[in-house]
Amino acid sequence: MSSRIDLADALRKESSLSAFTFDGPYRLTGHDLLDNMYCADNGRWYETPVDWYGLARAARQTSWHQSALYFKRNVLLGCYIPHPLLSRQDFSALALDWFVFGNAFLELRSNMLGEPLKLRHALAKYMRRGSDLESWWYVQDGKDAFQFRPGKVCHLMNPDINQEIYGMPEYLGALLSASLSHSADMFRKLYYDNGSHAGCIIYIGAAQVNRESMDSLKETLQGARGGGAFKNVLIHAPNGGKEGVQILPFQQITAKDEFMNVKAASRDDVLAAHRVPPQLMGAMPGEKKCVW
């Protein structure tokens, strides 16, 4: 009979066994809340159906998503014929807002006689529709909200199935895949930064370890840990085994999490949402390529 005592036996026999791990905070999605508060009215303007700031961040999360957005903007820009009231630069910004947010805005600038001078692009990220559905506000964090004069804002919107106040982009169904690709990249980077291992279990079975030493070891492990994907686990089981202290590394193969398969699957989802052939976005031919 083996003299080794496993962790399960130690848990049953020793009431003073302690274990802990440490993780970072995780963000919760607000889809359920948004379903109940679509375009909430704060008294002056309607809030957006989804977080415009989040869409702006997501536009740069993955190379495929960003490349598709800018490719479609460039195609549209290549077809544009400059107009005396709308410069090529303003049209470029207008088209980019359209593909990222599903909304685009132009402000009419007039001279003292009321004649039109130019159409100037207004950033969709900060535009809010007034509670009367006729006025428009420019709202930036840390600054006073600015209300446009009536009839001076032109709003282009991609229709939504849930509301008629704001437009919505067409790629929303692929945002989870874009986020997965971004998380896979971050996981891979942390894996290499962590020394190409996924953390370890430090198992202490010696009964003579005092509480002060245990607390000091916990603080050391917590202070040495990087953020994100990997963790170390400290287990103290007095009289839990014949070996006083053991360092048990996690299997490295589990940390890889089939990185290339995750990247390929998320890429295909993003490209399907944008309906842009990968060859037009600088994709290199390889084994895991899309079929169009």
Secondary structure as GFF3:
##gff-version 3
##sequence-region A 1 292
A	DSSP	alpha_helix	7	13	.	.	.	ID=ss1
A	DSSP	beta_strand	18	20	.	.	.	ID=ss2
A	DSSP	alpha_helix	31	36	.	.	.	ID=ss3
A	DSSP	alpha_helix	52	58	.	.	.	ID=ss4
A	DSSP	alpha_helix	63	78	.	.	.	ID=ss5
A	DSSP	alpha_helix	88	101	.	.	.	ID=ss6
A	DSSP	beta_strand	103	110	.	.	.	ID=ss7
A	DSSP	beta_strand	116	122	.	.	.	ID=ss8
A	DSSP	three_ten_helix	124	126	.	.	.	ID=ss9
A	DSSP	beta_strand	127	129	.	.	.	ID=ss10
A	DSSP	beta_strand	136	138	.	.	.	ID=ss11
A	DSSP	beta_strand	146	147	.	.	.	ID=ss12
A	DSSP	beta_strand	153	157	.	.	.	ID=ss13
A	DSSP	three_ten_helix	172	174	.	.	.	ID=ss14
A	DSSP	alpha_helix	175	193	.	.	.	ID=ss15
A	DSSP	beta_strand	200	204	.	.	.	ID=ss16
A	DSSP	alpha_helix	211	224	.	.	.	ID=ss17
A	DSSP	beta_strand	233	236	.	.	.	ID=ss18
A	DSSP	beta_strand	245	249	.	.	.	ID=ss19
A	DSSP	alpha_helix	252	256	.	.	.	ID=ss20
A	DSSP	alpha_helix	259	274	.	.	.	ID=ss21
A	DSSP	three_ten_helix	278	281	.	.	.	ID=ss22
###
